[in-house]
Amino acid sequence: MSQYAVVTDLNRCTGCLACTVACKAANGVPVGNFWIRSMRVGPVTKEEGGQFPDVDMYFLPMQCQHCATPECVTVCPTGASVKTENGTVQIDKELCIGCGACLSACPYGVRYINEDSNVAEKCTLCSQLVEQGELPACVAQCGARARFFGDLDEGIDSFEGPWRPEVAGTYEEQQAVRVKIRDAVQPFEDDDLHQLPDTGNAPSNYYILRQHYGDRRDREWRS
């Protein structure tokens, strides 16, 4: 069994919302709802007692974490929420009754009920694209080249991102060119890899955050 996931380099993310727009376009996410949001952490002063403009901040993209032991799957009364063989958590809309149990169980608040269909929706990690060998839309369209997709069972070093900027050709040709995470970002150590708080659900997505002045205020989520 695989465990597909996304790794985001927070030191490169600019909060441009390209991932949010790409996600909505690729998946038809309704107006007013989001499968991925970018949260601003900070600004905080670089030193205790410091003041503006000597401040620092970063952005934190939030989406379904495709947990290893998802509580949303456990509480679903109809079996609509399932953990698939590739590790992603998916929703069978034919079985979903819109009870909202999964919304209450998700510790990250990334699910919602579609008002038109009365079924739960969330990030699918663009399963329709991944099955065709493509990258999730949020990874492929990241303007900062900060997001990478892969299988945790093969190690984070195997994660890939979109084409290098210098590669010429059509969009389709560029999409076929991938770059490994270690070849695309500044060096990072294991201590620079963080996940959202684990409440027993074991989130799968990782975030790279190197030494940062916001550490004293954001250490709670970086467990």
Secondary structure, DSSP 8 states (H G I E B T S, - for coil): ---EEEEEETTT-----HHHHHHHHHHT--TT--SEEEEEEEEEESSTT--TTSEEEEEEEEE----SS-HHHHH-SSS-EEE-TTS-EEE-TTT-----HHHHH-TT---EE-TTT--EE-----HHHHTTT---HHHHT-TTS-EEEEEGGG-GGG-EE---TT--S-HHHHHT--EEHHHHS----GGGEE-S--SSS----EEE--S-TTHHHHTTT--
